[in-house]
């Protein structure tokens, strides 16, 4: 089942998320549908708020751009350390169609999370995966990548953001492949 991806202006993208209390078959089915939705939109990451659920869960699959990577599920994640070194990269978002801007982020992080079996993990991550994790984690914190831009950049995007919020600009999969 495909979910509708929530776009800029939808309240759920700015709503506090709650922990997933129990990892059960309902959660596993939800995650399966999230992957189906993400692939249909040609994305590489998707957070629960983007499909209208205010829970602390996101998914990532970098295999379209890095064959050594595979599906990852992060349930109740907590980033507890960020590296000092940063880099810039042009990001996009399934919830912000047509917008792509350069964002500066730390190149590494430490994250604690649960998987679909309920096992807890502590992981050190760097490179592009660290960027994607930070981007998706931001959704759980009511933050969109445009919030990381200067006020000048955001003001220049205001017209486009208003068009997204009003539904004038819709999601087109070919525009969303990359982060």
Phi, psi and omega in degrees: 000130178271137175267156172279128178280126180281134183252169181315136180101342178282133185303323184300333180287346180240022181256139178300140179262152179249152178296151174280115187288328183214133178264105185230189181297328178296318178294318180298320178293319177301315180297318178301316178292326176297315179298317179301316179295315181298316180295320179297327179271001181058042176262173177238358177202150180203132179253151183307318178301333180290344176242030171070032175232121182270061178236160184272083183204135170213162181234156178215140171214104181269005184302331177297337180242349180212102186298341180281347179266157178218187181301137176227140178236130180240109180250133182051048183288154173217114172279119184246000174202139175239142178291162180278328181287139179235163171215167180251145179202143178283122181249155171227177182206139178299333180273355180230066184302142178078349181265128174222126181216155179282128180236137176264128180219157172300148183272353179213163180201166170238133184225143174245134182200173174246153175259186182294343177267358179088004178284142179265144181224146167245128186222139171262130185229143174221178178072209185297322178299321178298321178296313181296318178300315179298319179298312181290321178299322177306321179301326179287341181257016179066028184241139175248157185299333178292341177292341179275354181275162177295159179297327177296311179302315180298321180294325177292335180268355187306315181299315179294318178299320178295323178293322177296313182298326181276352180090002178294328177249123182248165180290131171234121188307319185298339180273352191248005188303311185269159174289000000 
